[in-house]
């Protein structure tokens, strides 16, 4: 079982969603009626073991509230207190 003790989602808009309950609420609301991911293509992934971080470059396309959106983006993931438990 994956155990990540720090859960923070920082959006490109500047909004910060932190904690399992807030993240769960955000993703449940996004995945409401009619909203869907049309594709999410991953172009490149890199990992820095010294900084315990990764980056991902991607293209995302979705339908949200009846309108299609598509954009290129990048994510930076920092692993803190990251480990596995059984």
ROLORO-159181 format. One record per residue (C-alpha): residue number from 1; residue in three letters; y, x, z. Coordinates in Angstrom, 3 decimals. Last residue first. Layout:
! ROLORO-159181
(node NUM,"ALA",(Y,X,Z))
...
***
This chain:
! ROLORO-159181
(node 86,"UNK",(-3.398,2.341,3.638))
(node 85,"UNK",(0.050,3.827,3.844))
(node 84,"UNK",(2.021,5.580,1.177))
(node 83,"UNK",(5.271,7.405,1.572))
(node 82,"UNK",(8.958,7.388,0.957))
(node 81,"UNK",(11.352,8.057,3.795))
(node 80,"UNK",(13.997,8.394,1.098))
(node 79,"UNK",(13.228,8.254,-2.626))
(node 78,"UNK",(16.352,8.154,-4.769))
(node 77,"UNK",(16.127,6.169,-8.006))
(node 76,"UNK",(18.776,6.552,-10.677))
(node 75,"UNK",(18.808,3.876,-13.339))
(node 74,"UNK",(20.205,4.007,-16.837))
(node 73,"UNK",(21.455,1.380,-19.228))
(node 72,"UNK",(21.515,0.022,-22.722))
(node 71,"UNK",(22.455,-3.605,-23.193))
(node 70,"UNK",(21.205,-6.977,-24.435))
(node 69,"UNK",(22.160,-10.528,-23.493))
(node 68,"UNK",(20.855,-13.895,-24.729))
(node 67,"UNK",(22.434,-17.121,-23.383))
(node 66,"UNK",(20.605,-20.127,-21.915))
(node 65,"UNK",(21.390,-19.437,-18.249))
(node 64,"UNK",(20.107,-15.898,-18.667))
(node 63,"UNK",(17.995,-14.763,-21.624))
(node 62,"UNK",(17.166,-11.094,-21.470))
(node 61,"UNK",(17.330,-7.785,-23.281))
(node 60,"UNK",(17.239,-4.397,-21.584))
(node 59,"UNK",(17.377,-0.954,-23.170))
(node 58,"UNK",(16.377,1.969,-20.943))
(node 57,"UNK",(17.106,5.433,-19.520))
(node 56,"UNK",(15.266,6.205,-16.273))
(node 55,"UNK",(16.225,8.721,-13.618))
(node 54,"UNK",(14.219,10.045,-10.689))
(node 53,"UNK",(14.984,11.401,-7.258))
(node 52,"UNK",(13.284,13.453,-4.570))
(node 51,"UNK",(16.143,15.968,-4.742))
(node 50,"UNK",(13.755,18.930,-4.903))
(node 49,"UNK",(11.172,16.955,-6.907))
(node 48,"UNK",(13.609,16.033,-9.677))
(node 47,"UNK",(12.014,13.418,-11.936))
(node 46,"UNK",(12.812,12.305,-15.479))
(node 45,"UNK",(12.052,9.174,-17.465))
(node 44,"UNK",(13.152,8.462,-21.036))
(node 43,"UNK",(13.330,5.561,-23.480))
(node 42,"UNK",(12.003,2.627,-21.434))
(node 41,"UNK",(12.193,-0.661,-23.318))
(node 40,"UNK",(12.850,-3.814,-21.334))
(node 39,"UNK",(12.179,-6.838,-23.490))
(node 38,"UNK",(12.789,-10.595,-23.474))
(node 37,"UNK",(13.245,-10.820,-19.701))
(node 36,"UNK",(13.540,-14.474,-18.806))
(node 35,"UNK",(15.864,-17.087,-17.363))
(node 34,"UNK",(15.014,-20.665,-18.347))
(node 33,"UNK",(14.414,-21.898,-14.809))
(node 32,"UNK",(15.057,-19.267,-12.160))
(node 31,"UNK",(14.063,-15.587,-12.238))
(node 30,"UNK",(17.527,-14.440,-11.196))
(node 29,"UNK",(17.380,-16.576,-8.042))
(node 28,"UNK",(14.001,-15.125,-7.029))
(node 27,"UNK",(15.223,-11.576,-7.728))
(node 26,"UNK",(18.302,-11.966,-5.547))
(node 25,"UNK",(16.483,-13.704,-2.654))
(node 24,"UNK",(13.780,-11.005,-2.591))
(node 23,"UNK",(16.406,-8.259,-2.604))
(node 22,"UNK",(18.317,-9.939,0.233))
(node 21,"UNK",(15.127,-10.333,2.298))
(node 20,"UNK",(13.891,-6.770,1.636))
(node 19,"UNK",(17.085,-5.070,2.642))
(node 18,"UNK",(20.183,-4.094,0.726))
(node 17,"UNK",(21.981,-5.526,-2.280))
(node 16,"UNK",(25.049,-3.539,-3.267))
(node 15,"UNK",(27.576,-4.847,-5.784))
(node 14,"UNK",(29.485,-2.196,-7.719))
(node 13,"UNK",(29.171,-3.938,-11.076))
(node 12,"UNK",(26.570,-1.364,-12.150))
(node 11,"UNK",(24.345,-2.750,-9.411))
(node 10,"UNK",(23.252,-0.807,-6.344))
(node 9,"UNK",(19.845,-1.936,-5.064))
(node 8,"UNK",(18.871,-0.606,-1.639))
(node 7,"UNK",(15.471,-0.690,0.050))
(node 6,"UNK",(14.923,2.010,2.663))
(node 5,"UNK",(11.502,1.999,4.340))
(node 4,"UNK",(9.483,2.391,1.152))
(node 3,"UNK",(5.841,1.701,2.040))
(node 2,"UNK",(3.468,1.280,-0.899))
(node 1,"UNK",(0.000,0.000,0.000))
***
